Every structure is written in structure tokens, then in C-alpha cells.
Amino acid sequence: MDADAHATRRQRGDWTYVLVGRSHTEAACLLPNDIIGQDPADYEGKFFGSYDSDAPQAPRVAPDRIVQTMYMSGRTDEGLLNWTEGHVGRDVVGVTLHTPTGLTVQASVTRGRYAAWWPAGEAKADNPEFADAPTFSVTLANGSTHETTPDR
């Protein structure tokens, strides 16, 4: 992989979230594992994804902080999914999210990036996942952990 390339992957249950990038190109995909290897024509409506051929340069991130670049939700027949991604400071080795509904989610952290996804329950107006954002904590290379609010 090139020095400026990155790939971050998080599998949880039957779904996988992949974030890949190189130079100014970046792509992300949240998909069910059972469509991997199928004919791409059969993917229609079965995954969430984005592609940016002119992605901005990585932001400056304080050594012990994170910068959130995406926070999205999607709906499947089974319910809602939330996902987030961003950049981490050079001292950050772990990112943990605490969702409004009480889940603790470990993000993947690789080459200065983090990525995470989680099931978000039913698509109802009173679902806290609609109105509230997760809280974050980071683990640093020295073993310390602290809560943080992502920069944007």
C-alpha cells in the first residue's frame, strides 16, 4: 500500500464497513457480508456507500484528538444502521463510541483514520439514535483514556 493510502475495516455480525483511500480519492462502503463476491449488478439497494475522487486533504488533528468527517444513518429491512469515520491524532490508538441507546462500539483505527458502525434500532421518531449523537472516548499510546467531542 502506498505511503498515503489507507484502509480501515470493521466487521460486526453480518455487516462490514470498509473505508479506503489514496491521495485525494476516498471510498466507503457498509454492506452485508452475504453480497460479497456476488455480481455487482446484484448489489443495487443492498449497501450504503460513498466515493469522492476529490477528497480534501487530511485535516490537522491534535495528537490526542479526533476529527469526525462523516456521521450517517441508513435503513434496512432489519432496522437502522449508523456509521461514522474520521481522522485520529498521532497519539490515538483506540476510539470507543457510546451510543444513545447504550451500546459500546469499538472503532477500527488504522493509519490515522477511524471507522465504526452499529445497529441503531427501529426507524421510529422516539428512537434516541435519531435525536442524540454518540459520545466518544479515545485511548492514547501511553495507555490513558479520556472522553472527547470530535472536532469537525
BELGI-V340861 format. One record per residue. N is the residue number from 0. RES is the residue in one letter. PHI is phi in whole degrees, 0 to 359 (none if undefined). OMEGA is omega as a letter, one per 20 degrees, with the letter a starting at -180 (* if undefined). Layout:
BEGIN
n-><N,N>
res-><RES,RES>
phi-><PHI,PHI>
omega-><OMEGA,OMEGA>
END
This chain:
BEGIN
n-><0,1,2,3,4,5,6,7,8,9,10,11,12,13,14,15,16,17,18,19,20,21,22,23,24,25,26,27,28,29,30,31,32,33,34,35,36,37,38,39,40,41,42,43,44,45,46,47,48,49,50,51,52,53,54,55,56,57,58,59,60,61,62,63,64,65,66,67,68,69,70,71,72,73,74,75,76,77,78,79,80,81,82,83,84,85,86,87,88,89,90,91,92,93,94,95,96,97,98,99,100,101,102,103,104,105,106,107,108,109,110,111,112,113,114,115,116,117,118,119,120,121,122,123,124,125,126,127,128,129,130,131,132,133,134,135,136,137,138,139,140,141,142,143,144,145,146,147,148,149,150,151>
res-><M,D,A,D,A,H,A,T,R,R,Q,R,G,D,W,T,Y,V,L,V,G,R,S,H,T,E,A,A,C,L,L,P,N,D,I,I,G,Q,D,P,A,D,Y,E,G,K,F,F,G,S,Y,D,S,D,A,P,Q,A,P,R,V,A,P,D,R,I,V,Q,T,M,Y,M,S,G,R,T,D,E,G,L,L,N,W,T,E,G,H,V,G,R,D,V,V,G,V,T,L,H,T,P,T,G,L,T,V,Q,A,S,V,T,R,G,R,Y,A,A,W,W,P,A,G,E,A,K,A,D,N,P,E,F,A,D,A,P,T,F,S,V,T,L,A,N,G,S,T,H,E,T,T,P,D,R>
phi-><none,300,299,264,269,214,212,232,225,224,255,221,62,266,234,227,246,234,236,229,198,203,54,256,249,215,219,223,210,244,216,288,300,288,264,297,90,282,300,306,296,273,283,314,75,249,210,243,201,213,214,226,277,226,295,292,298,302,287,287,234,301,307,250,237,229,240,274,251,207,216,225,229,216,240,237,298,274,136,272,232,244,212,214,209,177,248,239,289,298,269,276,246,207,229,239,254,240,280,300,265,99,283,251,240,272,280,280,232,212,48,82,234,231,209,208,214,200,291,241,84,279,277,233,299,269,287,301,295,283,267,242,262,290,260,235,228,240,250,261,302,278,93,283,228,212,285,208,252,298,286,233>
omega-><r,r,a,a,r,r,r,a,r,r,r,a,a,a,r,r,a,r,r,r,r,r,a,r,a,r,r,a,r,a,r,a,a,r,r,a,r,r,a,r,r,a,a,r,a,a,r,a,r,r,r,a,r,a,r,r,r,r,r,a,r,a,a,a,r,r,r,r,r,r,a,r,r,a,r,r,a,a,a,r,r,r,r,r,r,a,r,r,a,a,a,r,r,r,r,r,r,a,r,r,r,r,r,a,r,r,r,r,a,r,r,a,r,r,r,r,r,r,a,r,a,r,a,a,a,r,a,r,r,a,a,r,r,r,a,r,r,r,a,a,r,r,r,a,r,r,a,r,a,r,r,*>
END
